[in-house]
Amino acid sequence: MEYISTRGHIEPVSFKEAVMMGLAADGGLILPNPIPTVDPKTLEDWKKLSYPELALEIMELFVNDIPGEDLKALIVEAYRTFDTPEVTPVVDMGKFNVLELFHGPTLAFKDIALQFLGNLFSYILRGTGETMNILGATSGDTGSAAIYGVRGKDNINIFILHPHGRVSEVQALQMTTVSDKNVFNIAVEGTFDDCQSIVKAIFNQLDFKARYRLASINSINWARVLAQIVYYVFATLKLEEQTGSDICNFSVPTGNFGDIFAGYLAKRMIRPKIGRLILGTNENNILTRFILEGRYVIGDVVSTISPSMDIQIASNFERYLFYLYDQDAERVRFAMEQFEKEGIIKFSREERSTVRNDFASVSIDQASTLSAIRDIYQDCGYILDPHTAVGVAAALRLAPDLPEGPAVCLATAHPAKFPDAVRKAIGREPDRPDSLKGIELKSSRCKILPADIDEIKKYIEKHAI
């Protein structure tokens, strides 16, 4: 297995090199070459495995430069922090299933990848004796999950940018109340897209990146996507055992295209067991417009009750574009350069047909999101967070168009992270897990900076390890 760039201007690299590179040196995103496929006999054997065991089997298809026992130890340690041995349990809700991805230390699906990636970074650095400065942007959950993945680790400092006042209070406190000296929170006076653009621009300054040994924890890092492939396969095999259906459909609330892109790769790996991938967006619906209209066009960011999806530029979109363009890296490079200049990419009729075969999509507004939370609570007594509610509403709305087989809605965060939205929907806040009790009473530290790349760079220079 080797790794290449979507823009085609780097020599193939190994898995560990891909992890440490984050964003490719040519400005593209890293992808495996080729995507492995799994035969039916192997899938049958995988049904007997626990989540960590399945993770090892899948990751070994992509990792050829870490000994198997070492990789196993990294995986076991990552999921030891979860509050259930299943890691990602599947809950039957009657008309659909919920894949609970919030059982990690920060109560969000980002823990599944970032607990692993934090351990992986530490492992690689122990082997080289080097240090690293992690730089990332968050629309809410990535930041705290990344911080918890590396807090207190030797030889690593972490800098997280979040949009000031545009994440939930609980999300902000989960980041800013971490007191470890290697953690630096930056509240940017702007949107998440501003944060993401600054991070990408800094990574594209190769001299600065090398001087301060910058590494990425955002979903531009391939290891994030790899870890997320596992739960699609896990849920598919689990439901096949329970229902006898050989096809599983997934509904994914997304803004950055990373989570659903992992589902796209899982679908290619275990085809035909994954049917449709439903992409649910809120009012920030650049991805829904792409799927339905065949145009990828920037709009204005709208603040919503599902803030982790308040995104207009999906950083993982380029990975899918690579496959949509039949792995033509030069065409991808041209399209992304055009997008940076003009804010639009248009697609042919044949390409639009391919996209609609790969994905279904619908945009769910805030009123419908609240209705979904309220309806599911009244029907089942189960509380959805507002992001998960987008995915559930999308699945229910598109149910008549899905292939026969169970629908799985990804529950991307614990509802207690968004108490205001839940209270609007059902009249009360959800019960808090122990990890969130009293979080407002903890001391908090955060640096507020303008959305200016030079100001961010100065702060990194001052505090880098």
C-alpha positions as a Markdown table, in Angstrom:
| # | Residue | x | y | z |
|---|---|---|---|---|
| 1 | Met | 0.0 | 0.0 | 0.0 |
| 2 | Glu | 1.3 | 3.4 | -1.0 |
| 3 | Tyr | -0.2 | 6.9 | -0.6 |
| 4 | Ile | -0.6 | 9.5 | -3.2 |
| 5 | Ser | -1.9 | 13.1 | -3.5 |
| 6 | Thr | -5.1 | 14.1 | -5.1 |
| 7 | Arg | -3.1 | 16.7 | -7.1 |
| 8 | Gly | -0.5 | 14.2 | -8.2 |
| 9 | His | 2.7 | 16.2 | -7.6 |
| 10 | Ile | 4.3 | 14.1 | -4.8 |
| 11 | Glu | 6.1 | 10.8 | -4.9 |
| 12 | Pro | 4.2 | 8.0 | -3.3 |
| 13 | Val | 4.7 | 7.9 | 0.5 |
| 14 | Ser | 4.2 | 5.3 | 3.3 |
| 15 | Phe | 1.4 | 5.3 | 5.8 |
| 16 | Lys | 3.5 | 6.9 | 8.6 |
| 17 | Glu | 4.8 | 9.5 | 6.1 |
| 18 | Ala | 1.2 | 10.2 | 5.1 |
| 19 | Val | 0.1 | 10.6 | 8.7 |
| 20 | Met | 2.9 | 13.0 | 9.5 |
| 21 | Met | 2.5 | 15.0 | 6.3 |
| 22 | Gly | -1.2 | 15.7 | 6.9 |
| 23 | Leu | -1.8 | 18.0 | 3.9 |
| 24 | Ala | 0.2 | 16.8 | 0.9 |
| 25 | Ala | 3.2 | 19.0 | 0.0 |
| 26 | Asp | 1.5 | 19.9 | -3.3 |
| 27 | Gly | -1.6 | 21.2 | -1.6 |
| 28 | Gly | -3.6 | 18.1 | -2.2 |
| 29 | Leu | -5.1 | 15.5 | 0.1 |
| 30 | Ile | -3.6 | 12.1 | 0.8 |
| 31 | Leu | -5.3 | 8.9 | -0.5 |
| 32 | Pro | -4.4 | 5.2 | -0.5 |
| 33 | Asn | -3.5 | 3.6 | -3.8 |
| 34 | Pro | -5.3 | 1.3 | -4.4 |
| 35 | Ile | -8.5 | 1.1 | -2.3 |
| 36 | Pro | -8.5 | -2.5 | -1.0 |
| 37 | Thr | -11.6 | -4.7 | -1.5 |
| 38 | Val | -12.7 | -7.4 | 0.9 |
| 39 | Asp | -14.0 | -10.8 | -0.3 |
| 40 | Pro | -17.3 | -12.4 | 1.0 |
| 41 | Lys | -15.4 | -15.1 | 3.0 |
| 42 | Thr | -13.4 | -12.5 | 4.9 |
| 43 | Leu | -16.5 | -10.5 | 5.7 |
| 44 | Glu | -18.2 | -13.6 | 7.1 |
| 45 | Asp | -15.2 | -14.2 | 9.3 |
| 46 | Trp | -15.2 | -10.5 | 10.4 |
| 47 | Lys | -18.7 | -10.9 | 11.9 |
| 48 | Lys | -17.2 | -12.7 | 14.9 |
| 49 | Leu | -14.8 | -9.9 | 15.8 |
| 50 | Ser | -15.1 | -7.2 | 18.5 |
| 51 | Tyr | -14.8 | -3.6 | 17.4 |
| 52 | Pro | -11.0 | -3.3 | 18.2 |
| 53 | Glu | -10.4 | -6.7 | 16.5 |
| 54 | Leu | -12.2 | -5.5 | 13.4 |
| 55 | Ala | -10.4 | -2.2 | 13.4 |
| 56 | Leu | -7.1 | -4.1 | 13.4 |
| 57 | Glu | -8.2 | -6.2 | 10.4 |
| 58 | Ile | -9.3 | -3.2 | 8.4 |
| 59 | Met | -6.3 | -1.0 | 9.3 |
| 60 | Glu | -3.8 | -3.7 | 8.4 |
| 61 | Leu | -5.1 | -3.5 | 4.8 |
| 62 | Phe | -3.8 | 0.1 | 4.8 |
| 63 | Val | -0.8 | 0.0 | 7.1 |
| 64 | Asn | 2.4 | -1.8 | 6.0 |
| 65 | Asp | 5.0 | 0.1 | 8.0 |
| 66 | Ile | 3.8 | -0.6 | 11.6 |
| 67 | Pro | 4.3 | -4.1 | 13.1 |
| 68 | Gly | 0.9 | -5.8 | 13.7 |
| 69 | Glu | 1.4 | -6.1 | 17.5 |
| 70 | Asp | 2.2 | -2.4 | 17.7 |
| 71 | Leu | -0.8 | -1.5 | 15.7 |
| 72 | Lys | -3.0 | -3.7 | 17.8 |
| 73 | Ala | -1.7 | -2.0 | 21.0 |
| 74 | Leu | -2.4 | 1.5 | 19.6 |
| 75 | Ile | -6.0 | 0.4 | 18.7 |
| 76 | Val | -6.7 | -1.3 | 22.1 |
| 77 | Glu | -5.4 | 1.8 | 24.0 |
| 78 | Ala | -7.5 | 4.1 | 21.8 |
| 79 | Tyr | -10.8 | 2.4 | 22.6 |
| 80 | Arg | -10.0 | 1.5 | 26.2 |
| 81 | Thr | -11.2 | 5.1 | 27.0 |
| 82 | Phe | -14.7 | 4.4 | 25.7 |
| 83 | Asp | -17.6 | 3.7 | 28.1 |
| 84 | Thr | -18.9 | 0.6 | 26.3 |
| 85 | Pro | -16.9 | -2.4 | 25.0 |
| 86 | Glu | -18.9 | -2.2 | 21.8 |
| 87 | Val | -17.4 | 1.2 | 21.1 |
| 88 | Thr | -20.1 | 2.1 | 18.6 |
| 89 | Pro | -23.3 | 0.3 | 19.6 |
| 90 | Val | -26.3 | 0.0 | 17.2 |
| 91 | Val | -29.7 | 0.9 | 18.7 |
| 92 | Asp | -32.9 | -0.3 | 17.0 |
| 93 | Met | -35.4 | 2.5 | 16.8 |
| 94 | Gly | -38.0 | 0.6 | 14.7 |
| 95 | Lys | -38.1 | 2.6 | 11.4 |
| 96 | Phe | -34.3 | 3.1 | 11.6 |
| 97 | Asn | -31.2 | 2.3 | 13.6 |
| 98 | Val | -29.0 | 4.7 | 15.5 |
| 99 | Leu | -25.2 | 4.1 | 15.4 |
| 100 | Glu | -24.0 | 5.7 | 18.6 |
| 101 | Leu | -20.6 | 7.3 | 18.0 |
| 102 | Phe | -20.5 | 9.4 | 21.1 |
| 103 | His | -19.1 | 7.0 | 23.8 |
| 104 | Gly | -15.6 | 8.4 | 23.9 |
| 105 | Pro | -14.1 | 10.9 | 26.3 |
| 106 | Thr | -15.5 | 14.0 | 24.7 |
| 107 | Leu | -18.9 | 12.5 | 23.7 |
| 108 | Ala | -18.5 | 13.0 | 19.9 |
| 109 | Phe | -17.7 | 10.8 | 16.9 |
| 110 | Lys | -14.4 | 12.6 | 16.5 |
| 111 | Asp | -13.1 | 10.6 | 19.5 |
| 112 | Ile | -13.1 | 7.4 | 17.4 |
| 113 | Ala | -10.5 | 8.7 | 15.1 |
| 114 | Leu | -8.6 | 11.1 | 17.4 |
| 115 | Gln | -8.0 | 8.8 | 20.3 |
| 116 | Phe | -6.3 | 6.6 | 17.7 |
| 117 | Leu | -4.5 | 9.4 | 16.0 |
| 118 | Gly | -3.1 | 10.8 | 19.2 |
| 119 | Asn | -1.6 | 7.5 | 20.1 |
| 120 | Leu | -0.3 | 7.1 | 16.6 |
| 121 | Phe | 1.5 | 10.5 | 16.7 |
| 122 | Ser | 3.0 | 9.6 | 20.1 |
| 123 | Tyr | 4.2 | 6.2 | 18.7 |
| 124 | Ile | 5.8 | 7.7 | 15.7 |
| 125 | Leu | 7.6 | 10.4 | 17.7 |
| 126 | Arg | 9.0 | 7.9 | 20.1 |
| 127 | Gly | 10.6 | 6.1 | 17.2 |
| 128 | Thr | 12.1 | 9.3 | 15.7 |
| 129 | Gly | 12.9 | 11.2 | 18.9 |
| 130 | Glu | 11.4 | 14.3 | 17.3 |
| 131 | Thr | 8.8 | 16.9 | 18.5 |
| 132 | Met | 5.6 | 18.1 | 16.8 |
| 133 | Asn | 3.2 | 21.0 | 16.9 |
| 134 | Ile | -0.4 | 20.0 | 16.0 |
| 135 | Leu | -2.5 | 22.7 | 14.3 |
| 136 | Gly | -6.2 | 22.2 | 13.7 |
| 137 | Ala | -9.5 | 24.0 | 13.2 |
| 138 | Thr | -12.8 | 23.0 | 14.7 |
| 139 | Ser | -16.4 | 23.7 | 14.2 |
| 140 | Gly | -17.1 | 22.2 | 17.6 |
| 141 | Asp | -16.2 | 18.6 | 18.3 |
| 142 | Thr | -12.9 | 18.0 | 16.5 |
| 143 | Gly | -11.1 | 20.4 | 18.9 |
| 144 | Ser | -11.9 | 18.8 | 22.2 |
| 145 | Ala | -11.5 | 15.3 | 20.7 |
| 146 | Ala | -8.0 | 16.2 | 19.4 |
| 147 | Ile | -7.1 | 17.9 | 22.7 |
| 148 | Tyr | -8.1 | 14.8 | 24.7 |
| 149 | Gly | -6.2 | 12.6 | 22.3 |
| 150 | Val | -2.8 | 14.3 | 23.0 |
| 151 | Arg | -3.2 | 16.2 | 26.3 |
| 152 | Gly | -0.2 | 15.7 | 28.5 |
| 153 | Lys | 1.7 | 13.8 | 25.9 |
| 154 | Asp | 5.5 | 14.4 | 25.7 |
| 155 | Asn | 7.0 | 16.1 | 22.6 |
| 156 | Ile | 3.6 | 17.4 | 21.4 |
| 157 | Asn | 2.0 | 20.8 | 21.6 |
| 158 | Ile | -1.5 | 21.4 | 20.1 |
| 159 | Phe | -3.0 | 24.6 | 18.7 |
| 160 | Ile | -6.8 | 24.5 | 18.1 |
| 161 | Leu | -8.7 | 27.3 | 16.3 |
| 162 | His | -12.4 | 27.6 | 16.8 |
| 163 | Pro | -14.8 | 30.4 | 15.6 |
| 164 | His | -15.4 | 32.7 | 18.6 |
| 165 | Gly | -19.0 | 32.5 | 19.8 |
| 166 | Arg | -20.0 | 30.1 | 17.1 |
| 167 | Val | -19.7 | 26.8 | 18.9 |
| 168 | Ser | -21.9 | 25.6 | 21.8 |
| 169 | Glu | -21.0 | 26.6 | 25.3 |
| 170 | Val | -20.3 | 23.0 | 26.2 |
| 171 | Gln | -18.1 | 22.5 | 23.2 |
| 172 | Ala | -16.1 | 25.6 | 24.0 |
| 173 | Leu | -15.7 | 24.6 | 27.7 |
| 174 | Gln | -14.6 | 21.1 | 26.7 |
| 175 | Met | -11.6 | 22.7 | 24.9 |
| 176 | Thr | -10.8 | 25.6 | 27.1 |
| 177 | Thr | -11.0 | 24.0 | 30.5 |
| 178 | Val | -8.2 | 21.5 | 29.7 |
| 179 | Ser | -5.3 | 22.7 | 31.8 |
| 180 | Asp | -2.4 | 20.7 | 30.4 |
| 181 | Lys | 0.5 | 22.9 | 29.4 |
| 182 | Asn | 0.8 | 21.5 | 25.9 |
| 183 | Val | -2.7 | 22.7 | 25.0 |
| 184 | Phe | -3.4 | 26.1 | 23.3 |
| 185 | Asn | -6.9 | 27.3 | 22.3 |
| 186 | Ile | -7.4 | 30.1 | 19.9 |
| 187 | Ala | -10.8 | 31.7 | 19.4 |
| 188 | Val | -10.9 | 33.3 | 16.0 |
| 189 | Glu | -13.0 | 36.3 | 15.3 |
| 190 | Gly | -14.7 | 34.8 | 12.2 |
| 191 | Thr | -16.4 | 31.6 | 10.9 |
| 192 | Phe | -15.2 | 28.0 | 10.9 |
| 193 | Asp | -14.4 | 28.5 | 7.2 |
| 194 | Asp | -12.0 | 31.3 | 8.2 |
| 195 | Cys | -10.3 | 29.0 | 10.7 |
| 196 | Gln | -10.1 | 26.2 | 8.2 |
| 197 | Ser | -8.7 | 28.5 | 5.5 |
| 198 | Ile | -6.0 | 29.8 | 7.9 |
| 199 | Val | -4.9 | 26.3 | 8.8 |
| 200 | Lys | -4.7 | 25.2 | 5.2 |
| 201 | Ala | -2.8 | 28.3 | 4.2 |
| 202 | Ile | -0.3 | 27.8 | 7.0 |
| 203 | Phe | 0.2 | 24.2 | 6.0 |
| 204 | Asn | 0.8 | 25.3 | 2.4 |
| 205 | Gln | 3.7 | 27.5 | 3.6 |
| 206 | Leu | 6.1 | 24.6 | 3.5 |
| 207 | Asp | 9.1 | 26.5 | 5.1 |
| 208 | Phe | 6.9 | 27.5 | 8.2 |
| 209 | Lys | 5.4 | 24.0 | 8.3 |
| 210 | Ala | 8.9 | 22.4 | 8.4 |
| 211 | Arg | 10.4 | 24.9 | 10.8 |
| 212 | Tyr | 7.8 | 24.3 | 13.5 |
| 213 | Arg | 7.2 | 20.6 | 12.6 |
| 214 | Leu | 3.4 | 21.1 | 12.0 |
| 215 | Ala | 1.1 | 18.2 | 11.9 |
| 216 | Ser | -2.6 | 18.0 | 11.1 |
| 217 | Ile | -5.4 | 16.5 | 13.2 |
| 218 | Asn | -8.3 | 17.8 | 11.0 |
| 219 | Ser | -9.9 | 15.3 | 8.6 |
| 220 | Ile | -7.4 | 16.3 | 6.0 |
| 221 | Asn | -5.2 | 13.8 | 7.9 |
| 222 | Trp | -5.7 | 10.4 | 6.2 |
| 223 | Ala | -5.6 | 8.5 | 9.6 |
| 224 | Arg | -8.8 | 10.2 | 10.6 |
| 225 | Val | -10.7 | 8.8 | 7.6 |
| 226 | Leu | -9.2 | 5.4 | 8.0 |
| 227 | Ala | -10.4 | 5.1 | 11.6 |
| 228 | Gln | -13.9 | 6.1 | 10.6 |
| 229 | Ile | -14.2 | 3.4 | 7.9 |
| 230 | Val | -14.3 | 0.8 | 10.6 |
| 231 | Tyr | -17.7 | 1.7 | 12.1 |
| 232 | Tyr | -19.5 | 1.6 | 8.7 |
| 233 | Val | -18.2 | -2.0 | 8.3 |
| 234 | Phe | -19.0 | -2.9 | 11.9 |
| 235 | Ala | -22.6 | -1.7 | 11.7 |
| 236 | Thr | -23.2 | -3.3 | 8.3 |
| 237 | Leu | -22.0 | -6.7 | 9.5 |
| 238 | Lys | -23.8 | -6.4 | 12.9 |
| 239 | Leu | -27.1 | -5.6 | 11.2 |
| 240 | Glu | -26.7 | -8.4 | 8.6 |
| 241 | Glu | -26.3 | -10.8 | 11.5 |
| 242 | Gln | -29.4 | -9.4 | 13.3 |
| 243 | Thr | -31.8 | -8.9 | 10.3 |
| 244 | Gly | -30.5 | -11.1 | 7.6 |
| 245 | Ser | -30.4 | -8.2 | 5.2 |
| 246 | Asp | -27.4 | -8.1 | 2.9 |
| 247 | Ile | -27.7 | -4.3 | 2.3 |
| 248 | Cys | -27.4 | -1.5 | 4.8 |
| 249 | Asn | -28.1 | 2.2 | 4.1 |
| 250 | Phe | -26.5 | 5.1 | 6.1 |
| 251 | Ser | -27.6 | 8.6 | 6.8 |
| 252 | Val | -24.8 | 11.0 | 7.8 |
| 253 | Pro | -25.1 | 14.5 | 9.0 |
| 254 | Thr | -22.1 | 16.3 | 7.6 |
| 255 | Gly | -20.6 | 19.6 | 6.7 |
| 256 | Asn | -17.0 | 18.8 | 6.0 |
| 257 | Phe | -17.6 | 15.6 | 3.9 |
| 258 | Gly | -15.1 | 13.6 | 6.0 |
| 259 | Asp | -17.4 | 11.3 | 7.8 |
| 260 | Ile | -19.5 | 10.4 | 4.7 |
| 261 | Phe | -16.3 | 10.1 | 2.6 |
| 262 | Ala | -15.2 | 7.3 | 5.0 |
| 263 | Gly | -18.6 | 5.7 | 4.3 |
| 264 | Tyr | -17.9 | 6.0 | 0.5 |
| 265 | Leu | -14.6 | 4.2 | 0.9 |
| 266 | Ala | -16.3 | 1.5 | 3.1 |
| 267 | Lys | -18.9 | 1.1 | 0.4 |
| 268 | Arg | -16.2 | 0.5 | -2.2 |
| 269 | Met | -14.4 | -1.9 | 0.0 |
| 270 | Ile | -17.3 | -4.2 | 0.9 |
| 271 | Arg | -19.6 | -3.6 | -2.1 |
| 272 | Pro | -22.5 | -4.4 | -2.5 |
| 273 | Lys | -23.3 | -4.6 | 1.2 |
| 274 | Ile | -23.6 | -0.8 | 1.7 |
| 275 | Gly | -26.6 | 0.6 | -0.3 |
| 276 | Arg | -27.2 | 4.4 | -0.3 |
| 277 | Leu | -25.3 | 7.0 | 1.5 |
| 278 | Ile | -27.6 | 9.9 | 2.6 |
| 279 | Leu | -25.9 | 13.2 | 3.1 |
| 280 | Gly | -27.8 | 15.4 | 5.5 |
| 281 | Thr | -27.0 | 19.1 | 5.7 |
| 282 | Asn | -28.5 | 22.0 | 7.6 |
| 283 | Glu | -29.0 | 25.4 | 6.0 |
| 284 | Asn | -25.3 | 25.4 | 5.1 |
| 285 | Asn | -26.1 | 23.1 | 2.2 |
| 286 | Ile | -23.3 | 23.4 | -0.3 |
| 287 | Leu | -23.0 | 19.6 | -0.4 |
| 288 | Thr | -26.7 | 19.1 | -0.9 |
| 289 | Arg | -26.7 | 21.6 | -3.7 |
| 290 | Phe | -23.7 | 19.8 | -5.3 |
| 291 | Ile | -25.5 | 16.5 | -5.2 |
| 292 | Leu | -28.9 | 17.8 | -6.4 |
| 293 | Glu | -27.8 | 20.5 | -8.8 |
| 294 | Gly | -24.4 | 19.5 | -10.0 |
| 295 | Arg | -22.7 | 22.7 | -8.9 |
| 296 | Tyr | -20.3 | 23.2 | -6.0 |
| 297 | Val | -20.8 | 26.9 | -5.1 |
| 298 | Ile | -19.8 | 28.8 | -1.9 |
| 299 | Gly | -22.6 | 30.5 | 0.0 |
| 300 | Asp | -22.8 | 32.5 | 3.2 |
| 301 | Val | -22.3 | 30.7 | 6.5 |
| 302 | Val | -25.5 | 30.6 | 8.5 |
| 303 | Ser | -25.4 | 30.1 | 12.3 |
| 304 | Thr | -27.7 | 27.2 | 13.3 |
| 305 | Ile | -28.5 | 24.9 | 16.2 |
| 306 | Ser | -26.2 | 22.3 | 14.6 |
| 307 | Pro | -23.0 | 24.4 | 14.7 |
| 308 | Ser | -20.6 | 21.7 | 13.8 |
| 309 | Met | -22.2 | 21.7 | 10.3 |
| 310 | Asp | -22.1 | 25.4 | 9.8 |
| 311 | Ile | -19.6 | 25.1 | 7.0 |
| 312 | Gln | -19.5 | 26.2 | 3.3 |
| 313 | Ile | -16.2 | 24.8 | 2.2 |
| 314 | Ala | -15.9 | 21.0 | 2.8 |
| 315 | Ser | -12.3 | 20.2 | 3.2 |
| 316 | Asn | -12.7 | 16.5 | 2.2 |
| 317 | Phe | -14.6 | 17.2 | -1.0 |
| 318 | Glu | -11.4 | 17.1 | -3.0 |
| 319 | Arg | -10.9 | 13.4 | -2.1 |
| 320 | Tyr | -14.2 | 12.5 | -3.6 |
| 321 | Leu | -13.5 | 14.8 | -6.6 |
| 322 | Phe | -10.4 | 12.7 | -7.3 |
| 323 | Tyr | -12.6 | 9.6 | -7.9 |
| 324 | Leu | -15.3 | 11.4 | -9.6 |
| 325 | Tyr | -12.7 | 12.6 | -12.1 |
| 326 | Asp | -11.5 | 9.1 | -12.6 |
| 327 | Gln | -8.3 | 9.7 | -10.6 |
| 328 | Asp | -7.2 | 12.5 | -13.0 |
| 329 | Ala | -5.0 | 14.5 | -10.6 |
| 330 | Glu | -4.3 | 17.3 | -13.0 |
| 331 | Arg | -8.0 | 17.9 | -13.5 |
| 332 | Val | -8.5 | 17.9 | -9.7 |
| 333 | Arg | -5.7 | 20.5 | -9.3 |
| 334 | Phe | -7.2 | 22.7 | -12.0 |
| 335 | Ala | -10.7 | 22.4 | -10.5 |
| 336 | Met | -9.5 | 23.3 | -7.0 |
| 337 | Glu | -7.4 | 26.2 | -8.2 |
| 338 | Gln | -10.5 | 27.5 | -10.2 |
| 339 | Phe | -12.7 | 27.1 | -7.1 |
| 340 | Glu | -10.3 | 29.1 | -5.0 |
| 341 | Lys | -10.4 | 31.9 | -7.5 |
| 342 | Glu | -14.1 | 31.8 | -8.6 |
| 343 | Gly | -15.9 | 29.9 | -5.8 |
| 344 | Ile | -17.6 | 27.4 | -8.1 |
| 345 | Ile | -17.1 | 24.1 | -9.8 |
| 346 | Lys | -19.6 | 22.8 | -12.4 |
| 347 | Phe | -20.1 | 19.2 | -13.4 |
| 348 | Ser | -21.2 | 17.4 | -16.6 |
| 349 | Arg | -24.5 | 15.5 | -16.9 |
| 350 | Glu | -22.6 | 12.2 | -16.7 |
| 351 | Glu | -20.8 | 13.3 | -13.5 |
| 352 | Arg | -24.0 | 14.4 | -11.9 |
| 353 | Ser | -25.5 | 11.0 | -12.6 |
| 354 | Thr | -22.5 | 9.3 | -11.0 |
| 355 | Val | -22.8 | 11.6 | -7.9 |
| 356 | Arg | -26.5 | 10.8 | -7.5 |
| 357 | Asn | -25.7 | 7.1 | -7.8 |
| 358 | Asp | -23.2 | 7.5 | -5.0 |
| 359 | Phe | -25.2 | 9.7 | -2.7 |
| 360 | Ala | -28.7 | 10.9 | -1.9 |
| 361 | Ser | -29.1 | 14.2 | -0.1 |
| 362 | Val | -31.5 | 16.6 | 1.5 |
| 363 | Ser | -31.2 | 19.9 | 3.5 |
| 364 | Ile | -32.9 | 20.0 | 6.8 |
| 365 | Asp | -33.8 | 23.4 | 8.3 |
| 366 | Gln | -33.7 | 24.2 | 12.0 |
| 367 | Ala | -37.5 | 23.8 | 12.4 |
| 368 | Ser | -37.4 | 20.3 | 11.0 |
| 369 | Thr | -34.4 | 19.5 | 13.1 |
| 370 | Leu | -36.3 | 20.5 | 16.3 |
| 371 | Ser | -39.3 | 18.5 | 15.1 |
| 372 | Ala | -37.2 | 15.4 | 14.6 |
| 373 | Ile | -35.8 | 15.7 | 18.2 |
| 374 | Arg | -39.3 | 16.2 | 19.5 |
| 375 | Asp | -41.0 | 13.4 | 17.5 |
| 376 | Ile | -38.3 | 10.8 | 18.3 |
| 377 | Tyr | -38.4 | 11.7 | 22.0 |
| 378 | Gln | -42.2 | 11.4 | 22.1 |
| 379 | Asp | -42.3 | 8.2 | 20.1 |
| 380 | Cys | -39.3 | 6.4 | 21.7 |
| 381 | Gly | -38.1 | 8.4 | 24.7 |
| 382 | Tyr | -34.7 | 8.7 | 22.9 |
| 383 | Ile | -33.0 | 12.1 | 22.8 |
| 384 | Leu | -31.1 | 13.1 | 19.6 |
| 385 | Asp | -28.6 | 15.9 | 19.5 |
| 386 | Pro | -29.3 | 18.5 | 16.7 |
| 387 | His | -26.7 | 17.1 | 14.3 |
| 388 | Thr | -28.0 | 13.5 | 14.6 |
| 389 | Ala | -31.5 | 14.9 | 14.2 |
| 390 | Val | -30.5 | 16.2 | 10.8 |
| 391 | Gly | -29.4 | 12.7 | 9.7 |
| 392 | Val | -32.6 | 11.1 | 11.1 |
| 393 | Ala | -34.9 | 13.7 | 9.4 |
| 394 | Ala | -33.0 | 13.1 | 6.1 |
| 395 | Ala | -33.3 | 9.3 | 6.4 |
| 396 | Leu | -37.0 | 9.5 | 7.1 |
| 397 | Arg | -37.7 | 12.0 | 4.3 |
| 398 | Leu | -35.8 | 9.9 | 1.8 |
| 399 | Ala | -36.9 | 6.5 | 3.0 |
| 400 | Pro | -39.2 | 5.7 | 0.0 |
| 401 | Asp | -36.1 | 6.0 | -2.3 |
| 402 | Leu | -33.8 | 3.7 | -0.4 |
| 403 | Pro | -32.9 | 0.2 | -1.4 |
| 404 | Glu | -34.6 | -2.4 | 0.8 |
| 405 | Gly | -32.6 | -3.0 | 4.0 |
| 406 | Pro | -32.0 | -1.3 | 7.4 |
| 407 | Ala | -31.3 | 2.4 | 7.6 |
| 408 | Val | -28.6 | 3.5 | 10.0 |
| 409 | Cys | -28.4 | 7.1 | 11.2 |
| 410 | Leu | -25.0 | 8.2 | 12.6 |
| 411 | Ala | -25.4 | 9.7 | 16.1 |
| 412 | Thr | -22.4 | 12.0 | 16.0 |
| 413 | Ala | -22.7 | 13.6 | 19.4 |
| 414 | His | -24.2 | 13.2 | 22.8 |
| 415 | Pro | -27.3 | 15.4 | 23.2 |
| 416 | Ala | -25.9 | 16.9 | 26.5 |
| 417 | Lys | -23.4 | 18.8 | 24.4 |
| 418 | Phe | -26.3 | 20.9 | 22.9 |
| 419 | Pro | -28.7 | 21.5 | 25.8 |
| 420 | Asp | -30.2 | 24.7 | 24.4 |
| 421 | Ala | -31.4 | 23.0 | 21.2 |
| 422 | Val | -32.7 | 20.0 | 23.1 |
| 423 | Arg | -34.6 | 22.2 | 25.5 |
| 424 | Lys | -36.2 | 24.1 | 22.6 |
| 425 | Ala | -37.4 | 20.8 | 21.2 |
| 426 | Ile | -38.6 | 18.8 | 24.2 |
| 427 | Gly | -38.9 | 21.4 | 27.0 |
| 428 | Arg | -36.0 | 20.1 | 29.1 |
| 429 | Glu | -32.3 | 19.6 | 28.9 |
| 430 | Pro | -30.9 | 16.1 | 28.6 |
| 431 | Asp | -29.2 | 14.5 | 31.6 |
| 432 | Arg | -25.5 | 15.2 | 31.8 |
| 433 | Pro | -22.9 | 12.5 | 31.7 |
| 434 | Asp | -20.4 | 12.6 | 34.6 |
| 435 | Ser | -17.7 | 14.1 | 32.4 |
| 436 | Leu | -19.8 | 17.3 | 31.8 |
| 437 | Lys | -21.1 | 17.8 | 35.4 |
| 438 | Gly | -19.7 | 21.1 | 36.8 |
| 439 | Ile | -17.7 | 21.9 | 33.7 |
| 440 | Glu | -18.8 | 25.6 | 33.9 |
| 441 | Leu | -17.1 | 25.8 | 37.3 |
| 442 | Lys | -13.7 | 24.9 | 35.9 |
| 443 | Ser | -11.1 | 27.6 | 35.0 |
| 444 | Ser | -10.9 | 28.3 | 31.3 |
| 445 | Arg | -8.1 | 29.7 | 29.2 |
| 446 | Cys | -8.3 | 30.8 | 25.5 |
| 447 | Lys | -6.6 | 33.4 | 23.3 |
| 448 | Ile | -8.9 | 35.5 | 21.1 |
| 449 | Leu | -7.3 | 36.5 | 17.9 |
| 450 | Pro | -8.5 | 38.1 | 14.6 |
| 451 | Ala | -9.0 | 35.9 | 11.5 |
| 452 | Asp | -5.5 | 36.9 | 10.3 |
| 453 | Ile | -2.9 | 34.4 | 9.2 |
| 454 | Asp | 0.0 | 36.5 | 10.4 |
| 455 | Glu | -1.4 | 36.9 | 13.9 |
| 456 | Ile | -2.0 | 33.1 | 14.2 |
| 457 | Lys | 1.5 | 32.4 | 13.0 |
| 458 | Lys | 3.0 | 34.8 | 15.6 |
| 459 | Tyr | 1.1 | 33.0 | 18.3 |
| 460 | Ile | 2.3 | 29.6 | 17.1 |
| 461 | Glu | 5.9 | 30.9 | 16.9 |
| 462 | Lys | 5.7 | 32.1 | 20.5 |
| 463 | His | 4.4 | 28.8 | 21.9 |
| 464 | Ala | 5.7 | 26.1 | 19.6 |
| 465 | Ile | 7.6 | 23.3 | 21.2 |
